[in-house]
Amino acid sequence: MENVSKPHDFYALRELMLSAAYLNDMDELALDAEAKHFSYNSKKVKEVLESASEEDKEYFKKFAGLYADKKRMADCRREIESLRQDCNRIETAMRLTEDTRRDYYIKAGRHGKWHPTAYFIFGWCNTALFIIVELIIAAVLAASGTGGAFAFMAVFGGLTLLIGAGVNLGYVFPRMKIMKEIDTYIEEYKTELSLAEEKIKEREAEAEELSDDIRRYIRDLEIDRQYVK
């Protein structure tokens, strides 16, 4: 009913209020409580509130509150669905990133796979150990007077340092950098996932509260309707 011939007529205003939310009768108010779509014509609601008599204003204010809550709850349901889709997307991206991360571990024979950082430390420790052994040998050579200590260190020490630095800086360190970047991405995913899950909890709590309010509004309107009859 688009126009009201009697400005304060309760039933005419109620028809207009129902039509504002595209409803045919009062029984449809309680349907689709979990619906993700609800809309209403706010101009019609305002028209009803302005036209209602003083004794009917409270009734129609409850109607308006019910519509506002149903609209907000529908928005919450849609947002929850969207956030859950985001969570699925983030979790999938995290799994793929973690799979990629595992590819950058370094095989170490019987010891399985090592994290590049552990391998990097191990590599420098081994290099240092070999150089210490070579220094001891060079010291023994120098003490025996046989000579060649300097040449020994120049050849074997230099070779040891070159191999150690080559493996660590040329092979291990680039993997460390990539894994650090991957770890940063994973932490960002975790933060994003945590925020999305927190929003879901907030919206679910809000939707639950709105659902209680909607049931209360419907109960009050039913009581008021019986009184009107």
HELIX and SHEET records of a PDB file:
HELIX    1   1 PHE A   10  ALA A   20  1                                  11    
HELIX    2   2 MET A   26  ALA A   30  5                                   5    
HELIX    3   3 SER A   42  SER A   51  1                                  10    
HELIX    4   4 GLU A   54  ARG A  102  1                                  49    
HELIX    5   5 GLY A  109  HIS A  111  5                                   3    
HELIX    6   6 PRO A  116  SER A  144  1                                  29    
HELIX    7   7 ALA A  149  PHE A  152  1                                   4    
HELIX    8   8 MET A  153  GLY A  157  3                                   5    
HELIX    9   9 GLY A  158  VAL A  167  1                                  10    
HELIX   10  10 ASN A  168  VAL A  172  3                                   5    
HELIX   11  11 PHE A  173  VAL A  228  1                                  56    
SHEET    1   A 2 ILE A 106  LYS A 107  0                                        
SHEET    2   A 2 LYS A 113  TRP A 114 -1                                        
END                                                                             
